[in-house]
Each structure stands twice: as C-alpha cells, then as structure tokens.
Amino acid sequence: MSVRVRLFYEKRGGACFVPHIALAPLFTRTAWRAGLVPEMTRGFSPHAKMSFGPELPAGVVALMEPVDVYLGSVPDDLLERWNAAMPDGFRVLSFLLPREGAPSLGRECRAALYWVRSPGALSRDELIDRARAHYGEAVMDAGDAVGEDSAGWTSLLLAEPARNGVGGWVKAMIASGDLGGWQDVNIVRVAIGLWDGTKVELPGRLAP
C-alpha cells in the first residue's frame, strides 16, 4: 500500500523554464534516483501517480509549489535524498502526509499570490489597473508586495488560479502594446492554496 506524500518545492533560475508538462517525468526520475518507489498507475501506459498544483507558464519562478506523490514508503531522510537527486534550480522545502480523505490539490489550490514587476514598462498602479481589467472580480487583493526581498514588486492575489492563469494576462498586455514581450515583465508565484483573509494558507500547512 502506498503513502500519499505532499511535497512543497521551489523552482528558481533556469528551472523556471521547465514546462509544466515536464514536471511529472522530472519528479518520477528524481524519485527513482533517490532510491524511492513511486506507485504506478494501471493501464496500457503506466506512469508514476502524482498530482501537481495549477499550471505555471514557463519562465515564472515559484517559491512554494505543492505536489502529491505516492510512495511505497517514506524514509526519515526523504528531503535529503530527494534534494540530492533533483536537478539544479529545484529544491524540496518540506513535506507532510495528508490525512486520510484529505481534499485533492485541485480543491485546495483556490487562490494564488504573485509578485509582479515590469521595470521600465509599467508602474505598480498600471499593473494593478491592467490586472483588474483582465481578471475582474478574480483579483482578491493587490498592492505593494510585503516580505523578504519584495522591494519594487507588486503583490497580486488571484482567485481560482487554474482558471485565472498569468499567461493569458501577459499575452493580453503584449497584444495591447503595454508590454513588448515576456522580457518586460517578471513574475513570481509566492504561494498557492486557500485564502483565509490575511494570507494564503498552503494545502495542509500555513505559509511561512
């Protein structure tokens, strides 16, 4: 019988350009290299059983992403073994074992906090105006980013990130001429989970 393990990981630097579709093979290879045994799906083309949070466009840095993996066992040194096998730019920060019957990541990832900046193109107020025009009521909060290394960043909290991705927003700003291209905007997904009115609560734990 396998164990459901919820990992929280970051991807920085060149790792942010790894597309969402490549994450499952990457994490599967990592598990095997770490000497772990992932549970495989059944059927004509079996693959490791995993569940990721809502998709991010390539190029967006992520600081606290959840993924559920199903392993045959959970060793005491899981983090050390997993991180030793991960590619550069990826790092697992922590993990937990969801309770029996806990909701899926799809149900628990209902809000996402982003930091956005557009040096030389759009000011903070202009970014917020463009976000409200594009997302409407899905913008739950916006303003100056708060936190370590947040100076110069605009904070943007979006509801239902699976439907309200940042890729479509950036493409809309490029189409309108507000941005010359993706090179004119920097985006970081700081956290994803549930919004409790003051912060994003990660699936199964509080955000730091």
Secondary structure, DSSP 4 states (H G I P E B T S, - for coil): --EEEEEEEEE-GGGGGS-GGGHHHHHHHHHHHTT--BPBPPSSS--B-EEE-S---TT-EEEEEEEEEEES---TTHHHHHHHHSPTTEEEEEEE-PPTTPPPHHHH--EEEEEEEBTTTB-HHHHHHHHHHHHGGGEEEEEE--STT-TTPEEEEEE-TTTS-HHHHHHHHHHTTS-SSGGG-EEEEEEEEEE-SSSEEETTEE--
